[in-house]
Amino acid sequence: MRRPVLAVDIGGTKIAAALVDTEGRVRARRSTPTERAARTAAGGPDDILEAIIELARATAAGAEGPLAGVGLASAGPVDLAAGAVAPVNIPDLHGRPVLAALAGLAPGGPARLVGDGLAA
């Protein structure tokens, strides 16, 4: 398998991540209800960001080597220039540098953010 990509979706009902190969096949996937991630992150904004990174990291662990890149879709609004998101139901995530944090999982690879409506 050539280098897979990591796809992450921050949505109103769940936060999901998938490892996708070059043929478009999902090789690994994980998700957690958004409400549970927000509850787990009751300590503050850094906790919700860390919960997302951990979900993504656990999913990426199935790759045999480095990732080719990361794609992030999120409920909006999204700030493409800052790589930040502001989902209405996750106020602790507003303005957090989610894309930069996830890009670290694919060093040297592209990392892209889009609104979930465009991703669909």
Contact map, one row per residue, 1 for C-alpha under 8 A:
111100000000000000001100000000000000000000000000000000000000000000000000000000000000000000000000000000000000000000000000
111100000000000000001100000000000000000000000000000000000000000000000000000000000000000000000000000000000000000000000000
111110000000000000001100000000000000000000000000000000000000001111110000000000000000000000000000000000000000000000000000
111111000000000000111100000000000000000000000000000000000000001000111000000000000000000000000000000000000000000000000000
001111100000000000111100000000000000000000000000000000000000000000111110000000000000000000000000000000000000000000000000
000111110000000011110000000000000000000000000000000000010011000000101110000000000000000000000000000000000000000000000000
000011111000000011110000000000000000000000000000000000000000000000000111100000000000000000000000000000000000000000000000
000001111100001111000000000000000000000000000000000000010000000000000111100000000000000000000000000000000000000000000000
000000111110011110000000000000000000000000000000000000000000000000000001110000000000000000000000000000000000000000010000
000000011111011100000000000000000100000000000000000000000000000000000001111000000000000000000000000000000000000000000000
000000001111111000000000000000000100000000000000000000000000000000000000011000000000001000000000000000000000000000010000
000000000111111000000000000000000100000000000000000000000000000000000000001000000000001010000000000000000000000000000000
000000000011111000000000000000001110000000000000000000000000000000000000000000000000000000000000000000000000000000000000
000000001111111100000000000000111110000000000000000000000000000000000000000000000000000000000000000000000000000000000000
000000011111111110000000000000111100100000000000000100000000000000000000000000000000000000000000000000000000000000000000
000000011100011111000000000011110000000000000000000000100000000000000000000000000000000000000000000000000000000000000000
000001111000001111100000000011100000000000000000000000110010000000000000000000000000000000000000000000000000000000000000
000001110000000111110000011111000000000000000000000000010011000000000000000000000000000000000000000000000000000000000000
000111100000000011111000011110000000000000000000000000000011011000000000000000000000000000000000000000000000000000000000
000111100000000001111111111100000000000000000000000000000000000000000000000000000000000000000000000000000000000000000000
111110000000000000111111111000000000000000000000000000000000000000000000000000000000000000000000000000000000000000000000
111110000000000000011111100000000000000000000000000000000000000000000000000000000000000000000000000000000000000000000000
000000000000000000011111100000000000000000000000000000000000000000000000000000000000000000000000000000000000000000000000
000000000000000000011111110000000000000000000000000000000000000000000000000000000000000000000000000000000000000000000000
000000000000000000011111111000000000000000000000000000000000000000000000000000000000000000000000000000000000000000000000
000000000000000001111001111110000000000000000000000000000000000000000000000000000000000000000000000000000000000000000000
000000000000000001111000111110000000000000000000000000000000010000000000000000000000000000000000000000000000000000000000
000000000000000001110000011111000000000000000000000000000011010000000000000000000000000000000000000000000000000000000000
000000000000000111100000011111100000000000000000000000000010000000000000000000000000000000000000000000000000000000000000
000000000000000111000000000111110000000000000000000000100010000000000000000000000000000000000000000000000000000000000000
000000000000011110000000000011111000000000000000000000100000000000000000000000000000000000000000000000000000000000000000
000000000000011100000000000001111101100000000000000000000000000000000000000000000000000000000000000000000000000000000000
000000000000111000000000000000111111100000000000000000000000000000000000000000000000000000000000000000000000000000000000
000000000111111000000000000000011111110000000000000000000000000000000000000000000000000000000000000000000000000000000000
000000000000110000000000000000001111111000000000000000000000000000000000000000000000000000000000000000000000000000000000
000000000000000000000000000000011111111100000000000000000000000000000000000000000000000000000000000000000000000000000000
000000000000001000000000000000011111111110000001001100000000000000000000000000000000000000000000000000000000000000000000
000000000000000000000000000000000111111111000001000000000000000000000000000000000000000001000000000000000000000000000000
000000000000000000000000000000000011111111000000000000000000000000000000000000000000000000000000000000000000000000000000
000000000000000000000000000000000001111111100011001000000000000000000000000000000000000000000000000000000000000000000000
000000000000000000000000000000000000111111111111001000000000000000000000000000000000000000000000000000000000000000000000
000000000000000000000000000000000000011111110011000000000000000000000000000000000000000000000000000000000000000000000000
000000000000000000000000000000000000000111111110000000000000000000000000000000000000000000000000000000000000000000000000
000000000000000000000000000000000000000011111111000000000000000000000000000000000000000000010000000000000000000000000000
000000000000000000000000000000000000000010111111100000000000000000000000000000000000000000011001000000000000000000000000
000000000000000000000000000000000000000010111111110000000000000000000000000000000000000000000000000000000000000000000000
000000000000000000000000000000000000000111111111111000000000000000000000000000000000000000000000000000000000000000000000
000000000000000000000000000000000000110111011111111100000000000000000000000000000000000000011000000000000000000000000000
000000000000000000000000000000000000000000001111111110000000000000000000000000000000000000001001010000000000000000000000
000000000000000000000000000000000000000000000111111111000000000000000000000000000000000000000000000000000000000000000000
000000000000000000000000000000000000100110000011111111100000000000000000000000000000000000000000000000000000000000000000
000000000000001000000000000000000000100000000001111111110000000000000000000000000000000000000000000000000000000000000000
000000000000000000000000000000000000000000000000111111111000000000000000000000000000000000000000000011000000000000000000
000000000000000000000000000000000000000000000000011111111100000000000000000000000000000000000000000000000000000000000000
000000000000000110000000000001100000000000000000001111111110000000000000000000000000000000000000000000000000000000000000
000001010000000011000000000000000000000000000000000111111111000000000000000000000000000000000000000001000000000000000000
000000000000000000000000000000000000000000000000000011111111100000000000000000000000000000000000000000001000000000000000
000000000000000000000000000000000000000000000000000001111111110000000000000000000000000000000000000000000000000000000000
000001000000000011100000000111000000000000000000000000111111110000000000000000000000000000000000000000000000000000000000
000001000000000001100000000100000000000000000000000000011111111000100000000000000000000000000000000000001000000000000000
000000000000000000000000000000000000000000000000000000001111111100000000000000000000000000000000000000000000000000000000
000000000000000000100000001100000000000000000000000000000111111100000000000000000000000000000000000000000000000000000000
001100000000000000100000000000000000000000000000000000000001111111100000000000000000000000000000000000000000000000000000
001000000000000000000000000000000000000000000000000000000000111111000000000000000000000000000000000000000000000000000000
001000000000000000000000000000000000000000000000000000000000001111100000000000000000000000000000000000000000000000000000
001000000000000000000000000000000000000000000000000000000000001111110000000000000000000000000000000000000110000000000000
001111000000000000000000000000000000000000000000000000000001001011111100000000000000000000000000000000001110100000000000
001110000000000000000000000000000000000000000000000000000000000001111100000000000000000000000000000000000100110000000000
000111000000000000000000000000000000000000000000000000000000000000111110000000000000000000000000000000100100111000000000
000011110000000000000000000000000000000000000000000000000000000000111111000000000000000000000000000001101100111100000000
000011110000000000000000000000000000000000000000000000000000000000001111100000000000000000000000000000000000001110000000
000000111100000000000000000000000000000000000000000000000000000000000111110000000000000000000000001000000000001111000000
000000111100000000000000000000000000000000000000000000000000000000000011111000000000000000000000000000000000000011110010
000000001110000000000000000000000000000000000000000000000000000000000001111101000000101000000000000000000000000011110000
000000000111000000000000000000000000000000000000000000000000000000000000111111000000111100000000000000000000000000111000
000000000000000000000000000000000000000000000000000000000000000000000000011111000000111100000000000000000000000000110000
000000000000000000000000000000000000000000000000000000000000000000000000001111100000111100000000000000000000000000100000
000000000000000000000000000000000000000000000000000000000000000000000000011111110011111000000000000000000000000001100000
000000000000000000000000000000000000000000000000000000000000000000000000000011111111100000000000000000000000000000000000
000000000000000000000000000000000000000000000000000000000000000000000000000001111111000000000000000000000000000011000000
000000000000000000000000000000000000000000000000000000000000000000000000000000111111000000000000000000000000000000000000
000000000000000000000000000000000000000000000000000000000000000000000000000000111111000000000000100000000000000000000000
000000000000000000000000000000000000000000000000000000000000000000000000000001111111100000000000111100000000000010000000
000000000000000000000000000000000000000000000000000000000000000000000000000001111111110000000111111000000000000000000000
000000000000000000000000000000000000000000000000000000000000000000000000011111100011111000001111110000000000000000000000
000000000000000000000000000000000000000000000000000000000000000000000000001111000001111101101110000000000000000000000000
000000000011000000000000000000000000000000000000000000000000000000000000011111000000111111101100000000000000000000000000
000000000000000000000000000000000000000000000000000000000000000000000000001110000000011111100000000000000000000000000000
000000000001000000000000000000000000000000000000000000000000000000000000000000000000001111100000000000000000000000000000
000000000000000000000000000000000000010000000000000000000000000000000000000000000000011111111100000000000000000000000000
000000000000000000000000000000000000000000000000000000000000000000000000000000000000011111111100000000000000000000000000
000000000000000000000000000000000000000000011001000000000000000000000000000000000000000001111100000000000000000000000000
000000000000000000000000000000000000000000001001100000000000000000000000000000000000111001111111000000000000000000000000
000000000000000000000000000000000000000000000000000000000000000000000000000000000001111001111111000000000000000000000000
000000000000000000000000000000000000000000000000000000000000000000000000000000000001110000001111100000000000000000000000
000000000000000000000000000000000000000000001000100000000000000000000000000000000001100000001111110000000000000000000000
000000000000000000000000000000000000000000000000000000000000000000000000000000000111100000000011111110000000000000000000
000000000000000000000000000000000000000000000000100000000000000000000000000000000011100000000001111111000000000000000000
000000000000000000000000000000000000000000000000000000000000000000000001000000000011000000000000111111100000001110000000
000000000000000000000000000000000000000000000000000000000000000000000000000000000010000000000000111111110000001000000000
000000000000000000000000000000000000000000000000000010000000000000000000000000000000000000000000111111111000000000000000
000000000000000000000000000000000000000000000000000010010000000000000100000000000000000000000000011111111100001000000000
000000000000000000000000000000000000000000000000000000000000000000001100000000000000000000000000001111111110111000000000
000000000000000000000000000000000000000000000000000000000000000000000000000000000000000000000000000111111110000000000000
000000000000000000000000000000000000000000000000000000001001000000100100000000000000000000000000000011111110000000000000
000000000000000000000000000000000000000000000000000000000000000001111100000000000000000000000000000001111111111000000000
000000000000000000000000000000000000000000000000000000000000000001100000000000000000000000000000000000111111100000000000
000000000000000000000000000000000000000000000000000000000000000000000000000000000000000000000000000000000111110000000000
000000000000000000000000000000000000000000000000000000000000000000111100000000000000000000000000000000100111111000000000
000000000000000000000000000000000000000000000000000000000000000000011100000000000000000000000000000000100101111100000000
000000000000000000000000000000000000000000000000000000000000000000001111000000000000000000000000001101100100111110000000
000000000000000000000000000000000000000000000000000000000000000000000111000000000000000000000000001000000000011111000000
000000000000000000000000000000000000000000000000000000000000000000000011110000010010000000000000001000000000001111100000
000000000000000000000000000000000000000000000000000000000000000000000001110001010000000000000000000000000000000111110110
000000000000000000000000000000000000000000000000000000000000000000000000111111000000000000000000000000000000000011111110
000000001010000000000000000000000000000000000000000000000000000000000000111100000000000000000000000000000000000001111111
000000000000000000000000000000000000000000000000000000000000000000000000001000000000000000000000000000000000000000111111
000000000000000000000000000000000000000000000000000000000000000000000000000000000000000000000000000000000000000001111111
000000000000000000000000000000000000000000000000000000000000000000000000100000000000000000000000000000000000000001111111
000000000000000000000000000000000000000000000000000000000000000000000000000000000000000000000000000000000000000000011111
